[in-house]
């Protein structure tokens, strides 16, 4: 299971990639690579959020059934 540190790391990685993309001297080839890397990091972060939401809902449902 992913942790909040994993989530934060993915977001920080995405921010770093965005900074690289904003560099006017970045090549088109590097831009495409950074874009793909950034989208993968954001996708991973989204998955971590979805897992956390499911876990929260499971705990909430179990508390309601008590």
Rosetta blueprint (number, residue, H / E / L):
1 X L
2 X L
3 X L
4 X H
5 X H
6 X H
7 X H
8 X H
9 X H
10 X H
11 X H
12 X H
13 X H
14 X H
15 X H
16 X H
17 X H
18 X H
19 X H
20 X H
21 X H
22 X H
23 X L
24 X L
25 X L
26 X L
27 X L
28 X H
29 X H
30 X H
31 X H
32 X H
33 X H
34 X H
35 X H
36 X H
37 X H
38 X H
39 X H
40 X H
41 X H
42 X H
43 X H
44 X H
45 X H
46 X H
47 X H
48 X H
49 X H
50 X H
51 X H
52 X H
53 X H
54 X H
55 X H
56 X H
57 X H
58 X H
59 X H
60 X H
61 X H
62 X H
63 X H
64 X H
65 X L
66 X L
